[in-house]
Amino acid sequence: MENYRDILSNNSIWCGLFAWFVSQCFKYVTNGIKNRQWNISHLFCSGGMPSSHTAATIALTTMVGFLDGFGSTLFAVCLIFSIVVMYDAAGVRRQAGKQGSIINMLLNFDFFKDPSMQFTEIKEKIGHSPFEVVMGAITGVLCAMLFQAI
């Protein structure tokens, strides 16, 4: 039972989750204002500004730096993990989104309009621009600074 209390009182975990939540809320608000459509599913979508994956991992990394030191091995592990997540968000996942866009365009050709063929649109917005990743990193650092201050 003591282990569960340790997990529930771990500020690094809560900080990463908080940064993810802040990023998702920001996406919800910006999508609502931009599209004049308030869709609750935007709280759980991937892609968009800022990168919530980046915000969560950078918040965790920054908290580990504050708590264990920026020269610690744990900080180094978290930092490398965060860099991989950021590279994936702006690289691989962004390219997959571009491919999804092209595939969706191809599905609009008459050949694919045959009712016997069941095609659904592929999700296009799954990656991030470099700016969205940087903004996610800034969000993560700010959230960690807030957690450290309280």
C-alpha positions in Angstrom: 0.0 0.0 0.0 2.9 2.3 0.7 4.1 2.1 -2.9 0.7 3.4 -4.2 1.0 6.4 -1.9 4.5 7.0 -3.2 3.2 7.0 -6.8 0.3 9.2 -5.9 2.5 11.8 -4.2 5.2 11.9 -6.9 5.3 15.5 -8.1 7.2 14.5 -11.2 4.4 12.3 -12.4 1.8 14.9 -11.6 3.8 17.6 -13.3 4.1 15.6 -16.5 0.3 14.9 -16.5 -0.4 18.6 -15.7 1.7 19.7 -18.7 -0.2 17.2 -20.9 -3.5 18.5 -19.6 -2.6 22.2 -20.1 -1.5 21.5 -23.7 -4.7 19.6 -24.5 -6.8 22.4 -23.0 -4.9 24.9 -25.1 -5.6 22.9 -28.2 -9.3 22.7 -27.2 -9.6 26.4 -26.8 -7.6 27.4 -29.9 -9.6 24.9 -32.0 -12.8 26.3 -30.6 -11.9 29.8 -31.3 -10.4 29.1 -34.8 -13.2 26.8 -36.0 -16.0 28.3 -33.9 -16.8 24.7 -32.9 -16.3 23.4 -29.4 -15.7 19.7 -29.7 -14.8 17.9 -26.5 -12.9 15.3 -28.6 -10.2 18.0 -29.1 -9.2 17.4 -25.5 -8.0 13.9 -26.5 -6.7 14.5 -30.1 -3.1 14.2 -31.2 -1.3 16.8 -33.3 -1.8 20.5 -33.1 -0.3 23.3 -31.0 1.4 22.8 -28.6 2.7 19.2 -28.7 1.3 17.6 -25.5 3.7 14.7 -25.8 6.6 17.1 -25.8 5.1 19.2 -22.9 4.7 16.1 -20.7 8.1 14.7 -21.3 9.9 18.0 -21.0 8.0 18.8 -17.8 9.0 15.4 -16.4 12.6 15.9 -17.5 12.7 19.4 -16.0 11.2 18.2 -12.7 13.8 15.4 -12.5 16.5 18.0 -13.1 15.1 20.2 -10.3 14.8 17.3 -7.8 17.8 15.0 -8.7 20.1 17.5 -10.3 20.7 18.4 -14.0 23.9 16.4 -13.9 22.2 13.2 -12.7 22.0 10.0 -14.7 18.2 10.1 -14.3 18.0 13.5 -15.8 20.2 12.3 -18.8 17.8 9.4 -19.3 14.7 11.6 -19.3 16.4 14.2 -21.6 17.3 11.5 -24.2 13.7 10.1 -23.9 12.3 13.6 -24.4 14.5 14.2 -27.5 13.3 11.0 -29.0 9.7 11.9 -28.4 10.3 15.4 -29.9 12.1 14.0 -33.0 9.3 11.5 -33.5 6.6 14.2 -33.1 8.1 16.5 -35.7 9.6 13.8 -38.0 8.0 10.4 -38.2 4.5 11.2 -37.0 4.4 14.4 -39.1 5.4 12.4 -42.3 2.7 9.8 -41.5 0.2 12.7 -41.3 1.3 14.0 -44.7 0.9 10.4 -46.2 -2.6 10.2 -44.7 -3.5 13.4 -46.4 -2.3 12.1 -49.8 -4.1 8.8 -49.2 -7.3 10.6 -48.4 -7.0 12.6 -51.6 -6.6 9.4 -53.6 -9.7 7.9 -51.9 -11.8 10.7 -53.6 -11.2 9.2 -57.0 -14.1 7.5 -58.6 -12.4 4.1 -58.5 -12.7 4.2 -54.7 -16.4 5.3 -54.7 -17.5 1.7 -55.3 -19.9 0.9 -52.5 -18.5 -2.7 -52.2 -15.2 -1.1 -51.1 -15.2 0.1 -47.5 -12.7 2.8 -47.0 -12.6 5.3 -44.2 -10.5 8.5 -44.1 -7.1 8.2 -42.5 -6.2 10.6 -39.7 -4.0 13.4 -41.1 -3.1 15.5 -38.1 -1.0 13.2 -36.0 2.4 15.0 -36.0 3.7 18.4 -35.3 5.6 21.2 -36.9 8.9 22.2 -35.3 7.2 25.3 -33.9 4.5 23.2 -32.2 7.2 21.0 -30.6 9.1 24.0 -29.4 5.9 25.4 -27.9 5.3 22.1 -26.2 8.8 22.2 -24.7 8.2 25.7 -23.4 4.9 24.6 -21.9 6.7 21.7 -20.2 9.4 23.9 -18.7 6.9 26.5 -17.5 4.7 23.8 -15.9 7.8 22.3 -14.1 8.8 25.8 -12.9 5.2 26.3 -11.6 5.3 22.9 -9.8 8.8 23.7 -8.3 7.5 27.0 -7.1 4.5 25.6 -5.2 
